[in-house]
């Protein structure tokens, strides 16, 4: 019997080893980027350096530096095209502390240009609220996918009351009963609605049936709602007849401040072992106007330069690297087009928009600062700027609000 027992132990150990080896092989196939990791373990001196401090922030910094041999690209928080949350989310702390993460309660509408970070903001709010309340029930609605009140209510109930969502096709009264259905739960509830513009367009035609339902639901002490949008939301703010008034607090989302931009640049790069002087962060703030996506682009170029030359670029070198980066052209052009309607797109060609690096930079600065106001089927920029853009100047000024 003892021999049979040993054989079973050996068999199970063999099967476990095979399973572990298989997982490693499959992981290597599915995630080949991990094959780029530096070889060898972290040395003992690095571990001792981490253990020598009791300061949590300094411990994190030392831990990050010790991981640099694994590869700066792998550890970099500057990932293009990805929603930023957690350690990749920077800025907005004053707004969080003053308005969002205090005592449970309060509804907010974030308004700002596209690609300024509203979606990341909603995701980060959700993440932080869940950290404070594990029983919190949440629902995320993406307005561009919704065309009726039924669509929105169905998504909300799919997340919070799936039992009712499954009966909606047979029971039309469930839609109008949304506030009561949510109020029956003992959990706190938070609803996030991104791209509110699309919802406002169809809801205005039905006398704001949906917004009135959401407003009634939010009257419960256990329900909060966060909206995010662009043009239609800005118009709704001026229209006192919309249910958004006396329902949510409007907060305008602009580019990051000088301090926030500095933190987004200096802290992560420092943890990657790249120390910068004060001129580079100031230059990046000036060139990007605090636009998060453009800041990421500048920082990725710093990392690329450091990998090649083992030192950060000078100010002029960084500006040149960004000016010849195809990703810069793509981001500037797509950001501009994402903030224009069909009529405005006809006023401007890619050639006119990107006639020079200087003009493109100014456009993004205006968008980041919220000075590029796109309303009433026309594009105007607050303030004045003199540009010398040759034969394209008149056409470009019509698109950006700048004039010679």
N, C-alpha and C positions, 0 to 999 in steps of 0.2 A: 504493500500500500504506500509505503514511504517513497519507493521508487516511482510509482505512478504519480504521486503528488509532485515530485521533483520534475517529472516530464511535463506535467501541466504548467508548472511555473516557467520552465524553459520555453515552452510553446507560446505562452502569453507574452513573455519578454521578447521573443522573436517577432511575433505579430506586431507588438508595439513599436519595435525598432523599424520594421518595414513601413508601418504607417507614418512614423516621423520622417523617414527618408523620402517617402512618397510626397509628403507635404512640402518638403524642401525643394524637390525636383519640380513639382507643379508650381510652387511660388516663383522659382527661377524662370520658368517658362512664361508665366503670366505677367511677372514684374521684372523684366530684364534690367531695369534701371538699378536694381540692388546689386547687380554684378559690378557696378562702378564704385562700390564702397571701398575705402582704403583698407589695406590688408593689415592684420595684426591687431591685438587688443589695445585698449587705452592703457598707457603705462602707469605704473604705481605712483610716480611723482604727481601726475595729474589728479589721481584719486586723493592723495594726501592733501593737495592744494585745495580741493573742494571741501574736505573735512575740517580744514583749519579755520573756517569762519562760521560764526553763528548767525550772521546776517542773511536772511532769506533771499533778498535781492542779489547780494553778492554771491551767494551760493549758486543761484540760477545763472548768473553771468559766468562764473568759473566752470559750471557744468557745461554750458553752451560752448565755451572755448575749448574744453577738453574733447568735445565731439566733432570739432572742425575736421580732424583727419578722415572722418567718414565722407566728407565732400560738401563744399559750400553750396553747390547747386541743390543738393538733396535737402539741406537744412534751411535754405533760403525761404523766407515768408513771401517773397515777391513772385507770385505765380499769376501770370496773365490770364484773364478771362475766367477766373474762379471767384466765387462769392467768398468774401473774407469774414471769418468769424474766429473767436478764440484768440490764439496768439498771433493770428494774421490780421486782426482788426485793430486799427489805430485811430485815436482821436475821439471826439464827441463825449469825452468824460464829463465835462461840466454839464452838458445836457442830460446825460444819464443820471448824474447825482442830483440835479436840481428838479428834474421833471419825471423821469421814467421809473427809476428803481427805488423810489422812496416807499412810503406806505402804500399798500395795495389799493389801487383806485386811480381813476383818471384815464381819459381817452385822448389820443393824439393823432393828428394828421400831419405827416411829413411831406413837404412839397419842395421840389427842386428839379433841376434839369436831369435828363437821363444820363446814366453812367457816372453819377456823382456819388453813388454809394448808398442809395435808399434801401435796396434789397438786402445788402449786407447789414445795414442798420437793423432792419426788421429781424433778420436771422440772429443777430447778436443779442437783441432784446429778448428774443425767445430763449436763447441759450442761458442767459443770466437769470431770467425769471425761473426757469426750470431748476437751476442750481439752488434757488431759495425755496422752492416748493416742489417736491418730488411728486405730489399728487395733482399738480396743475394739469388741466386738460387744455389742449391748444388745437386750433384749426388754422390752416393756411389757405388763403384764396388768392388765385392769380387772375386778376380781372380780365386779361386778354382772352382767357379761355371760357368766359361766362357771357351769356347773351340774354339771360332772363333771370328773374328773381328765383325761379325754381332751381336753376343751375347753382347759384350761390348758396342757397339754403341746403341743397343736396350735399355740397362739399363740406359745409360746416357740420352737418349731422353725420356725415360719413366718419368724421374724426371724433365727434363728441357723443353722438347718440346713434350709432350704426343700426340699432334696432328700429328706430324711426325712419332712418334713411331707406331701409329696405322696404318700407311700407308706403313711401311717398307716391309711387305710381298708382296705388289703389286708393289713397286717402289724400285728397287735395287740401283738406283742412290743416294738414301738418305744417304747410308753409306759413299760413297766417298765425299758427300757434307757436312759432319759433321762440318768442320770449318766454312763454310759459314752460316749454319743453326744456330750455336751458336752466330755468330757475329751479327745476325739480332736483338738479344735481347738488350734492353737498360740496363738490370740488370747486375751487376757483377756476374760472374759464378766461382764456385770452384768445381773441380772434385777430388774425393778421390778414389784412387785405392789401395786396400789392397791385400796382397798375390800376388804381381806382378810377382813372380817366375813362376807361372802357365801360365801367359800371355806371358812372355818372351819365354817360351819353344815353344809355337805354333807360336808366331809372328816371331821368328827367321827363321822358315821354309818358311815364306812368305815374306822374305826380309823386315821385320818390317813395314808392311803395317799399322798396328794399331798405333804403336808409332809415325810414320810419320804423321798420321792424328791428333793425340793428340798434337804433336809438332806444327803443323800448326794452330790448334785451340788456342794454348796458345800464339801465336804471337799477338793475340788481347790484348789490354791493360786491357780488362775487364774479362779475363779468366786466372785462375790459376789452377795448377794441383799438387797434392801431391801423391807420390807413397810410398809404404812400402813393403819391401821384405827381402829375406834372401840370400840363396846361389847364385841363378842366378843373383840377383842384384849385389852381390859382384863380380861375374865374369864380369858382364856388365861394372862395374866401371873400370875394367882393360882393357876392350876391347874398343879401341877408335873408332871402326867402328859402335857401336850401337848409335841410335839416342838419347839416354839418355845424351850423352856428348854434351856440349854446349846447353843443353835444361833444365836440372835440376841441382841443387846443391846437392851433396851427403853429407849426415850427418849420422855418425855412432852412433847408440844408444847402450850404455853400461848400466851397473848397475848405480844406483844412487850414487852421490858423498857422502862424509862424511856429509857435511852440509845438503844435501837433505834428506839423511837417518835420520839425527837427527830431521829435521822438520817433517818428516813423522811419527816419533815415539812420540816426546815430545809434540808437539802442540795438536794433537787429544787426547792423553791420559790425558794431563793436563786438557783439557776441560771436560773430563769424571771424573775429580776429582782424577786422579792417578798421583802422583808426583814421578818422577824418579830421582835418582842421575846420575852423568855423566857416571858411569861405564856401566850401562845397554845399552844405545844407542851405546857406543863404542864397546861393545861386539857384539851386533846385526850387526853392520856394518862389523866387522871382520868376523863373522860367515857366513854372507849371501853374502858378496861381493857387497852389494847394490842391490841384486835381489829383485824387488818389491814384488813378490808373497811370497818369503820366509820372508821378513820383516813383511808382514801381518800375517803370521803364528806365528812368535814370539810375535807380539803384541796381537794376540788373546789369546795366552797362558798367557800373563801378565794379561789380563782382567779376564780370568777364575780363575787365582790364586787370584787376588784381590777380586773377588766375594766370594771366599771360606774363605780367611783368613783376608780380609780387609787390606791388605798391598801388595805391589809389591813383586815379588820373588827376591831372591838374584841371582847373576850371575850363580852360580852353580845350583841353583834350576831351573832357566830358561833353562839352557842347558840340564838338565835332562828331564824336561817336554817336550822339543822339540824332544829329542832323542827317547822318547817312544811314540811320537804322530804318529799315523798311517798316518795322513795327510802329515806329513813330508816325509815319505817313498813314498807316492803316488806322491807328487809334484816333488821330486828329480828324481824319475824313469821316470815319464811322461815327465819332462823337457828334460832329457837326450835323450829319444827316439824321442821326437819331433824335436830334432836337429840332428838326424842321418838319413841316408838313409837305404834302405833294406840291402845293403851289410854290412854296419857298424853294423847293429843290430845283424848280425850273429856272430860278433866278441865278443859280450859281452852278458852275461846272467844277469838276475836280481840279482842272487846270487853274481856274481862278482862285479857288480856295487855297491851294498849295503852291501859289506862285513863288513863295519863298518861305524859308524856315522861320523867319522873323514874323511874318504875317500869321502863319499857322500857330505860332506860340501865343500871339496876342489873342487869337480867337479862343484858344483853350483857356487862357487866363480869364477872359470875359465869361465863358461858360462856367468855369469853376467858381468865380466870385458871384455868380448869379446876375451879372450885369447884362448878359445877353438875354433880353426878355423877348419871348416869342409868343405874341398874343395878337388876336384880331386879324389873323391871316397876314401879318407883316412882322418883320424882324427888325427890332431896334435895339441899339446898345445905349445904356446909360452912360453919359459922359462923352468926351470927345477924344479922338486920337488921330494924328496925322500920319498917313501912310503914303509912301511913294511906290506904287505898284505898277507903274507903266501903263500899258494899254488896257490892262485888266482892272484898273483902279475903280472905274465907275461901276462896273459890274459887281466887283467885290464889295464896294461900299453899300450897294443895295442889299447884299446878303448879310452883312455884318453890322450895319449901322454906322460904320466908320466912313469918314469922308475926307477928301484932300483939303 
